[in-house]
Amino acid sequence: MKFGIDRLLAEPELRRPLEGKRVALIAHPASVTADLTHSLDALIAAGVNVTSAFGPQHGLKGDKQDNMVETADETDPTYGIPVFSLYGEVRRPTGQMMSSADVFLFDLQDLGCRIYTFVTTLLYLLEEAAKHGKSVWVLDRPNPAGRPVEGTLLIRGQESFVGAAPMPMRHGLTMGEMGHWFVRHSGLDVDYRVIAMEGWQTDAAPGFGWPASRIWINPSPNAANVNMARAYAGTVMLEGATLSEGRGTTRPLEVLFGAPDVDAKAVLAEMRRLAQQWVAGCGLREVWFTPTFHKHAGALCNGLMIHAEGRFYDHAAFRPWRLQALAFKAIRRLYPDYPIWRDFPYEYEFERLAIDVINGGPALREWVDDAAAAPGDLERVAAADEAAWREQVRNLLIY
């Protein structure tokens, strides 16, 4: 199969509209060709007039480890072009940045999750391109989580850098398809096109979204493998909790939780008692770990490891958002006074609780904290939102 960048390089007719144009590239470390050449190097070698580059959160080099760690603008030492940061002094491209090119090539590997900020970066780029009369091309890449849709829709008015628009947590789209939805949803008058992939099998085994022919490269420092990409739509919610998501270990965002004062086996038993069907589709294994930094640094934590891989993985049954919600619910049932929710600034949101920013509203937190609320109550709301989203994007699917 071919990703968008591979097709653009291999098919001269696709590159022809770029002749005589100044071109910008939005990229990160996973922006590579089939032979692992970085897209910036490959495009310049192919004769494309690249006049600027942009790095999203974690930077063009992907060297910034945590959230709210900014990257400065710089000059590329090899090509002498400006490298603008979209996670530094600004999140949205400025007029000066937009003046650096005529066509903006967006080549970011995504994880298929609303909170992964590359989604919002695409929206901001499209909005600024519409204002400044620029073109945006998405060089499409797979959604490694595949087509499944899961989670409640972000509530209007709850938008943030980790919540671009009213979509579910696990949106099921590629970035190319998402761009089409943004253009339609926001009514943008912009020259937008997608260099589509060739041969992507959306939910085929064994990758179920991620092609077996391509190796995995971290699109951000803590996105280490496909298992993480599959689990992320659930485990990212731990960023709004006092429970560890495994940062400071070698397998961040692949644990359902970890804490020094929680009995993982008891939590798993309670989860199965509450909603056995929400535990399906993966293997769960008790683990012990001591984070070297971040939450509970230096403390021995007990937790559960998610294995959405190999013989333990059922693509249709695995629902990470529900799984994580259920873990929170079980902890609340076992430890009624446990301080689950973190109260700290999250992605530059200083008023709302982080868990509400992450979920695009307070509904999930309120469900966890309501002793009378049952799994069926959350299921009804989520199922209705998921069905509405599938119908909304049905005619935008390219693959």
Secondary structure, 3 states (H helix, E strand, C coil): CECHHHHHHHCHHHHHHHCCCCEEEECCCCCECCCCCEHHHHHHHCCCCEEEEEECCCCCCCCCCCCCCCCCCEECCCCCCEEEECCCCCCCCCHHHHCCCCEEEECCCCCCECCCCHHHHHHHHHHHHHHHCCEEEEECCCCCCCCCCECCCCCCCCCECCECCCCCCECCCCHHHHHHHHHHHHCCCCEEEEECCECCCCCCCCCCCCCCCCCCCCCCCCCCCHHHHHHHHHHHHHHHECCCCCCCCCCCCCEEEEECCCCHHHHHHHHHHHHHHHHCCCEEEEEEECCCCCCCCCCCEEEEEEECCHHHCCCCCCCHHHHHHHHHHHHHHHCCCCCCECCCCECCECCCCHHHHHHCCCHHHHHHHCCCCCHHHHHHHHHHHHHHHHHHHHHHCCC
